[in-house]
Amino acid sequence: MAAVVVLLATTVGVVGPGRDVEYASALSVDALSLGIAVQQDQEILIGEQPTYVLTVANPTPAGTRNLFNATVRLVLPSGSSFVSASETVAAEIVDAPNPGETTVIFDNVADLPLDSSFRVFVTVDTNPDFGGPGVGDTTLPVGATLTINASVYANSDPLVLVDWDPSTGLVTEDPTGTDTDNSYTGTAATVIGNELFAFRVNDTPLGELLRGVHDNGSSGRSGSSGQVVTRTIQNNPDYASTVTTFTDVLSPHWEFLGCTTYYSSSSDNSTDVPLNGGAPLGEEWVGSGPVADGPSLGPGCQTPLSVDSPDAGNGDGTANTVVVWDAASFGGAAAMNPGDTIDVSYRAGVPMRQNSTTWTNEPGVGVTLNQGRNLDNNAGPPTFEDGFTDNGPDEVVSVGEPTATATVTLVGTYSGVVAGGLDPYVENYSTEVEDLIVTKVVSGSLIHGTTVTSTLTLSTGEYRNFQNLQVRDLNPDGLCAQGSFLTDLTAEPSPDWQADCVGGTDST
């Protein structure tokens, strides 16, 4: 473990005091930037109350001077409503600027010195007319786009406040009507649109995954037994829905290992693994034993309707694994009440080679499920990392990590209002395939003058041995490593290595 001392630098911006409203001659328009994003990772369901993050900045070199008295204007579409915000609301104007729309004004919420920014968090209701099933239909149906318009205004003169019309929410010029006077010198605008869904699939993506599908690590190999994959079907909070089919398409790198609820704990459908280096017919390598099964995953392990291995369309004979669950797989849970969720869990791993369309022994049609937990078609290209490259002083990194992908498709019915027919819900996932993973965990808080402890953990997959490893931990400027290490790279010319560490203490 390594200890790190934290050095923090703080910049304080000077803001102008409150002033009476005045007007100044409009100068050249100042540079402002405005971004808006949804705080949640998932798609928005009808009836949810998503939070939007508005980020306003005065960046250089586009910006050349300090700006003051920033005012933010938000226009919500018909069928939605304002719920709350992180800043004080100066006005919430209904039916403005157009019937059904709502304008929200945040007046004089911040000053913006050069290279500064601020954020406003706004929560919106996507179904404010809902009064219970059959009471108050949605104005915005499923399939419609929730479009929000945002704008910001500020002035280079701290004595000038942005002027807006309290009846319409529109930002105005000097009421005298002259063209030379304006209540702002800088402005920016942006828009965001999000489709509304009846249901979605949530997942915690596997950013990296070690190769391996067996439980043991004999013959000097380190053990790895795949990964538990859980997809969560989530219904909207206001209306009932029904699951018709749920399909998970795994790319050729994946081996579907399933669950012991429909594969017995001793089940390995492999009978003649190709290119296995002379190992017994059912083994992937000499001493590998059967593929992993792991402990029971509980009620999320519904029995699929089918497991098939069609051509992946890559032109190299590799095959996807297509797993389909139907309504019968989920039983009564397929009829989802508002807010219901269904977990779909299984095990999957990355074997030595990709799946192909060629089988040494034909396992039978998909409804037998025998194409899962079966390495008899693993004659495709290897799944290992492609190589390594020199990445500068004392750094060699792996390159060409393969990417294992998955595409889930949820087909169902929905009892609410739909715009133009209910489309299937589709979500894509990707995972980097690794033979070696380094993780870093820091304990303690990053407070000026304190010490925090970092723990680096190296994990290896099933198929490769490693030796003579050297690990480099790069701490950014302001973090000083404590203790003795093999190499001190603080003096390297690259800005990456600069650190204000007393007495030449290592930063790496």
C-alpha positions in Angstrom: 0.0 0.0 0.0 1.2 3.5 -0.7 0.4 6.6 1.3 -0.2 10.0 -0.4 -0.1 13.5 1.0 -2.6 15.9 -0.5 -1.7 19.5 -1.6 -4.7 21.6 -2.7 -4.8 24.9 -4.5 -7.9 27.1 -4.3 -8.9 30.0 -6.5 -11.4 32.5 -5.2 -13.5 34.5 -7.6 -14.5 38.1 -6.7 -18.1 38.7 -7.3 -19.9 42.1 -7.5 -22.4 43.2 -4.8 -26.1 43.6 -5.5 -27.1 46.7 -7.5 -30.2 48.5 -8.6 -31.2 47.7 -12.2 -29.4 49.9 -14.7 -28.8 49.8 -18.4 -25.5 50.1 -20.3 -24.7 50.3 -24.0 -24.4 46.8 -25.5 -20.8 45.9 -26.4 -19.6 43.0 -28.5 -21.3 39.7 -27.5 -19.2 37.9 -24.8 -18.5 34.3 -25.0 -20.6 32.0 -22.8 -21.1 28.3 -22.9 -24.2 26.4 -21.8 -24.6 22.7 -21.5 -27.5 20.6 -20.3 -27.6 16.9 -19.5 -29.8 14.4 -17.7 -28.3 13.4 -14.4 -29.4 9.7 -14.7 -27.7 7.2 -16.9 -30.9 5.4 -18.1 -33.5 6.4 -20.6 -36.4 8.4 -19.1 -39.7 6.5 -18.3 -43.1 8.2 -18.6 -44.0 9.4 -15.1 -40.4 9.7 -13.8 -39.0 13.0 -12.5 -35.5 13.3 -14.1 -33.0 15.9 -12.9 -31.2 18.0 -15.5 -27.9 19.6 -14.9 -27.2 23.0 -16.6 -23.6 24.0 -16.7 -22.7 27.7 -17.5 -19.1 28.7 -18.1 -17.1 31.7 -19.2 -14.2 30.0 -20.8 -10.9 31.4 -22.2 -9.6 32.1 -24.8 -13.1 32.6 -26.2 -14.0 34.7 -23.2 -11.9 37.9 -22.6 -13.5 39.5 -19.5 -15.4 38.8 -16.4 -19.2 38.6 -16.6 -21.8 39.3 -13.9 -25.4 38.8 -12.9 -26.0 35.6 -14.9 -29.7 34.8 -15.4 -30.8 31.3 -16.6 -34.1 30.8 -18.5 -35.6 27.3 -19.0 -38.6 26.5 -21.2 -40.4 23.2 -20.5 -42.7 21.6 -23.1 -46.4 21.0 -22.8 -47.1 17.8 -20.9 -44.3 18.4 -18.4 -43.9 20.6 -15.3 -41.3 22.1 -13.0 -40.7 20.3 -9.7 -37.7 21.8 -7.9 -34.2 23.3 -8.4 -30.9 23.8 -6.6 -31.3 27.6 -7.0 -34.0 30.0 -6.0 -36.6 30.4 -8.7 -37.4 34.0 -9.5 -40.5 33.1 -11.6 -42.4 30.1 -12.9 -44.7 31.3 -15.7 -47.3 28.9 -17.0 -48.5 28.9 -20.6 -45.4 31.0 -21.6 -44.1 31.7 -24.1 -46.7 29.4 -25.8 -49.8 27.7 -24.5 -48.9 24.6 -22.5 -45.3 25.5 -22.0 -43.7 26.6 -18.7 -40.9 29.2 -18.4 -38.7 29.0 -15.3 -36.4 32.0 -14.5 -33.3 31.9 -12.2 -32.4 35.5 -11.8 -28.9 36.8 -11.0 -27.8 33.4 -9.8 -24.0 33.8 -10.3 -21.1 36.0 -11.4 -18.7 34.5 -13.9 -15.0 35.5 -13.7 -12.9 34.2 -16.6 -12.5 30.4 -16.6 -15.2 30.0 -14.0 -18.5 28.0 -14.2 -21.6 27.2 -12.2 -24.3 24.6 -12.3 -28.1 24.5 -11.7 -29.9 21.3 -11.0 -33.6 21.2 -12.2 -36.1 18.4 -11.6 -39.0 18.0 -14.1 -42.2 15.9 -13.9 -42.9 14.0 -17.2 -46.5 13.2 -16.4 -48.0 15.9 -14.2 -51.6 15.2 -15.4 -51.6 11.6 -14.0 -54.2 11.1 -11.3 -54.2 7.3 -11.2 -55.0 4.7 -13.9 -57.5 6.1 -16.4 -57.5 9.5 -14.7 -55.7 12.2 -16.7 -54.1 10.9 -19.8 -50.5 11.8 -20.6 -50.0 15.0 -22.7 -46.7 13.6 -23.7 -47.3 9.9 -24.8 -44.7 7.2 -24.8 -42.5 7.6 -27.9 -42.7 11.4 -27.8 -39.7 13.6 -27.2 -39.4 15.7 -24.0 -37.6 18.8 -25.4 -36.2 21.4 -23.0 -34.8 24.8 -24.2 -32.3 26.6 -22.0 -30.6 30.0 -22.3 -28.3 32.1 -20.2 -27.6 35.8 -20.2 -24.9 37.9 -18.4 -23.3 41.4 -18.6 -19.8 42.6 -18.5 -21.0 45.5 -16.3 -21.6 44.5 -12.7 -24.1 47.3 -12.4 -26.4 45.9 -15.0 -29.0 43.2 -14.3 -30.6 41.1 -17.0 -34.1 42.3 -17.8 -37.0 39.9 -18.4 -40.7 40.2 -18.9 -42.5 38.7 -15.8 -45.6 37.9 -18.0 -43.8 35.9 -20.7 -40.3 35.1 -19.3 -38.7 36.6 -22.4 -35.5 38.5 -21.9 -35.8 42.0 -23.1 -33.7 44.9 -24.3 -33.9 48.4 -22.8 -37.6 49.3 -22.6 -36.8 52.6 -24.4 -36.6 50.4 -27.5 -33.2 51.7 -28.7 -30.9 49.3 -30.5 -27.8 50.5 -28.6 -28.9 49.5 -25.1 -29.2 46.0 -23.8 -29.4 44.2 -20.4 -26.8 41.6 -21.4 -23.6 41.4 -23.3 -23.2 37.7 -23.4 -25.7 34.9 -24.1 -25.8 31.2 -25.0 -28.6 28.7 -25.7 -28.9 25.0 -25.9 -31.7 22.4 -26.3 -32.0 18.7 -25.1 -34.5 16.1 -26.3 -35.2 12.8 -24.6 -37.6 10.1 -25.8 -40.0 8.8 -23.2 -40.2 5.0 -22.7 -42.7 2.7 -21.2 -40.0 0.4 -19.8 -36.3 0.0 -19.9 -33.4 -2.4 -19.1 -30.9 -1.3 -16.4 -27.5 -2.9 -16.0 -24.2 -2.2 -14.3 -21.8 -2.5 -17.2 -18.8 -4.7 -16.8 -16.1 -2.2 -17.8 -13.4 -4.9 -17.8 -13.5 -8.7 -17.5 -10.7 -11.3 -17.1 -10.7 -14.2 -19.5 -11.7 -17.5 -18.1 -14.6 -19.9 -17.8 -13.3 -22.5 -15.4 -13.2 -22.7 -11.6 -9.7 -24.0 -11.1 -6.2 -22.7 -11.7 -4.2 -25.9 -12.1 -1.1 -26.3 -14.3 0.2 -22.9 -13.0 -2.8 -21.1 -14.4 -4.7 -18.5 -12.3 -8.4 -19.2 -11.9 -11.3 -17.2 -13.3 -14.9 -18.3 -13.5 -16.7 -15.7 -15.6 -19.1 -13.1 -14.3 -22.6 -12.8 -13.0 -24.6 -10.7 -15.5 -27.9 -9.2 -14.2 -30.2 -7.2 -16.5 -33.1 -5.5 -14.7 -36.4 -4.9 -16.6 -38.0 -1.8 -15.1 -41.6 -0.7 -15.7 -42.7 3.0 -15.6 -44.1 4.3 -12.3 -47.6 5.1 -13.6 -49.0 2.4 -16.0 -49.0 -1.4 -16.3 -46.9 -3.2 -19.0 -46.4 -6.8 -20.1 -43.2 -8.5 -21.1 -43.5 -10.5 -24.4 -39.9 -11.5 -25.1 -36.5 -10.5 -23.7 -33.5 -11.3 -26.0 -29.8 -11.0 -25.1 -27.4 -11.2 -28.0 -23.8 -12.0 -26.8 -20.9 -11.3 -29.2 -18.6 -14.2 -30.2 -16.2 -13.5 -27.3 -18.8 -14.5 -24.7 -19.6 -18.0 -23.5 -23.1 -18.3 -22.0 -22.8 -20.3 -18.8 -26.4 -19.8 -17.6 -27.6 -21.0 -14.2 -27.7 -24.2 -12.2 -31.5 -24.0 -12.2 -31.6 -25.2 -15.8 -28.0 -26.5 -16.2 -27.1 -29.1 -13.5 -24.2 -28.2 -11.3 -22.1 -30.8 -13.1 -23.3 -29.9 -16.6 -20.7 -29.1 -19.2 -22.2 -29.6 -22.7 -18.7 -29.6 -24.3 -17.8 -33.0 -25.7 -15.1 -32.3 -28.3 -13.4 -28.9 -27.8 -11.5 -27.9 -30.9 -7.9 -26.6 -30.9 -7.4 -27.7 -27.2 -3.8 -28.7 -27.3 -4.3 -32.4 -27.0 -6.4 -32.1 -23.8 -9.2 -34.7 -23.2 -12.1 -34.1 -25.6 -14.3 -32.2 -23.2 -11.6 -29.9 -21.8 -10.5 -26.6 -23.1 -6.9 -27.1 -22.0 -5.1 -29.9 -20.2 -6.4 -30.0 -16.7 -9.1 -27.3 -17.2 -11.9 -29.5 -16.0 -15.6 -28.5 -16.7 -16.8 -25.0 -17.2 -17.7 -23.0 -14.0 -21.2 -23.0 -12.6 -20.8 -21.1 -9.3 -23.5 -20.8 -6.5 -27.1 -20.4 -7.3 -28.2 -17.0 -8.4 -31.6 -17.1 -6.9 -35.0 -16.1 -8.5 -33.4 -14.1 -11.2 -32.3 -17.3 -13.0 -35.4 -17.9 -15.2 -35.2 -20.7 -17.7 -34.7 -19.3 -21.3 -36.9 -20.3 -24.2 -33.9 -21.0 -26.3 -30.1 -20.6 -26.7 -28.8 -20.4 -30.3 -25.5 -19.6 -32.1 -26.2 -17.8 -35.4 -23.6 -16.3 -37.7 -22.4 -13.0 -36.2 -22.1 -11.4 -39.7 -18.4 -10.6 -39.3 -17.3 -12.5 -42.4 -15.0 -14.8 -40.4 -17.4 -17.6 -39.4 -17.8 -16.4 -35.8 -21.1 -16.8 -34.0 -23.2 -14.8 -31.6 -25.0 -16.4 -28.7 -28.7 -15.5 -28.7 -30.6 -16.2 -25.5 -34.4 -15.6 -25.6 -36.8 -15.5 -22.6 -40.5 -15.3 -23.3 -43.5 -14.5 -21.1 -43.7 -18.1 -19.9 -40.1 -17.8 -18.6 -41.2 -15.1 -16.2 -44.5 -16.6 -15.2 -46.8 -14.1 -13.5 -44.1 -11.5 -13.2 -44.4 -10.9 -17.0 -47.5 -8.8 -16.2 -45.8 -5.8 -14.6 -47.6 -3.4 -12.4 -46.5 0.3 -12.2 -43.0 0.4 -10.8 -42.3 -3.3 -11.0 -38.9 -4.8 -11.8 -37.7 -8.2 -13.1 -34.1 -9.3 -12.7 -32.7 -11.5 -15.4 -29.4 -13.1 -14.2 -26.9 -15.6 -15.6 -23.2 -16.4 -15.7 -21.0 -15.6 -18.7 -17.3 -15.7 -19.4 -14.7 -15.2 -22.1 -13.1 -18.5 -23.2 -9.8 -18.9 -25.1 -11.4 -18.6 -28.5 -14.4 -17.0 -30.0 -17.6 -19.0 -30.8 -17.9 -20.1 -34.5 -20.7 -21.5 -36.6 -18.9 -24.8 -36.9 -19.5 -27.5 -34.3 -17.4 -30.6 -33.7 -20.6 -32.2 -32.3 -24.0 -30.8 -33.2 -25.7 -29.9 -29.9 -29.3 -29.8 -31.1 -31.7 -26.9 -31.6 -31.9 -23.9 -29.4 -34.8 -25.0 -27.2 -32.6 -27.8 -25.9 -30.4 -25.1 -24.4 -27.4 -27.3 -25.2 -25.7 -24.6 -27.2 -24.9 -22.8 -23.9 -22.1 -24.0 -21.6 -20.6 -25.6 -24.7 -17.1 -25.0 -26.1 -17.5 -27.4 -29.1 -17.8 -24.4 -31.4 -14.9 -22.4 -30.0 -12.8 -22.5 -33.1 -12.9 -18.8 -33.8 -10.0 -16.3 -33.4 -8.3 -16.1 -30.0 -9.8 -13.7 -27.4 -6.5 -12.5 -25.9 -5.1 -9.0 -25.9 -3.2 -8.3 -29.1 0.1 -6.9 -27.8 1.9 -4.1 -26.0 3.4 -0.8 -26.9 5.9 1.7 -25.5 4.0 4.7 -24.2 6.8 7.0 -23.1 9.3 7.0 -20.2 9.2 3.8 -18.3 5.7 2.8 -19.4 4.6 -0.2 -21.5 0.9 -0.6 -21.9 -1.3 -3.3 -23.4 -3.1 -2.4 -26.6 -5.8 -4.0 -28.7 -8.0 -5.2 -25.8 -10.8 -7.1 -27.5 -14.3 -5.8 -26.8 -17.1 -8.2 -25.9 -20.5 -6.7 -26.7 -24.1 -7.5 -25.8 -27.4 -6.2 -27.2 -30.7 -6.7 -25.3 -34.1 -6.2 -26.8 -37.3 -6.0 -24.8 -40.6 -6.4 -26.5 -43.8 -5.9 -24.6 -47.2 -4.1 -24.3 -48.1 -0.9 -22.5 -51.5 0.2 -21.2 -50.9 3.9 -21.6 -51.0 6.3 -24.6 -48.4 5.6 -27.3 -47.3 7.8 -30.2 -47.2 5.8 -33.4 -46.9 2.3 -31.9 -44.7 0.8 -29.2 -41.2 0.1 -30.4 -39.0 -2.5 -28.8 -36.6 -1.3 -26.2 -32.9 -1.8 -27.2 -29.8 -1.4 -25.1 -26.1 -2.0 -26.0 -23.3 -2.9 -23.6 -19.6 -3.4 -24.1 -16.8 -4.9 -22.0 -13.0 -4.9 -22.4 -11.5 -8.4 -22.3 -8.4 -8.5 -20.2 -5.7 -11.0 -19.1 -4.5 -8.6 -16.3 -6.4 -6.0 -14.4 -5.0 -3.4 -12.0 -7.5 -1.7 -9.6 -6.8 1.1 -7.2 -8.8 1.9 -4.1 -8.1 5.0 -2.0 -9.1 5.2 1.6 -9.4 8.6 3.4 -10.6 12.0 2.3 -8.6 14.3 0.0 -8.1 17.2 2.4 -5.2 19.6 2.4 -2.3 18.4 4.6 -3.7 14.9 5.2 -2.5 11.5 4.1 -4.6 8.9 2.2 -3.7 5.3 1.6 -3.9 3.7 -1.9 -4.2 -0.1 -2.4 -3.3 -1.5 -5.8 -4.7 -5.0 -6.6 -3.4 -7.0 -9.6 -5.8 -9.7 -10.9 -5.0 -12.2 -13.7 -7.2 -14.3 -15.9 -7.2 -18.0 -16.5 -5.0 -18.3 -19.6 -1.8 -16.4 -19.1 1.0 -16.3 -16.6 2.8 -13.0 -15.7 6.2 -12.5 -14.1 8.6 -9.6 -13.4 5.8 -7.1 -13.4 6.4 -3.5 -12.6 3.5 -1.2 -11.7 3.6 2.5 -12.1 1.1 4.7 -10.1 1.0 8.2 -11.5 -0.3 10.8 -9.0 -1.4 14.1 -10.4 0.3 17.4 -9.5 -0.3 18.1 -5.8 -0.3 14.5 -4.6 3.0 13.4 -3.1 3.8 9.7 -2.6 5.3 8.8 0.8 8.0 6.2 1.2 10.6 4.5 -0.9 9.8 3.2 -4.4 11.8 1.7 -7.2 11.7 4.7 -9.5 11.3 8.4 -8.9 10.0 10.0 -12.0 9.2 13.4 -10.4 12.0 15.1 -12.4 10.7 13.9 -15.8 10.3 16.8 -18.3 6.7 15.9 -19.1 4.1 18.1 -17.3 2.4 14.8 -16.2 5.2 14.3 -13.7 5.3 17.7 -12.1 4.5 17.8 -8.4 5.1 20.3 -5.6 6.5 17.7 -3.3 8.8 18.9 -0.5 12.4 17.6 -0.6 12.0 15.7 -3.9 9.6 13.2 -2.4 8.4 10.7 -5.0 5.1 11.4 -6.8 5.2 8.1 -8.7 
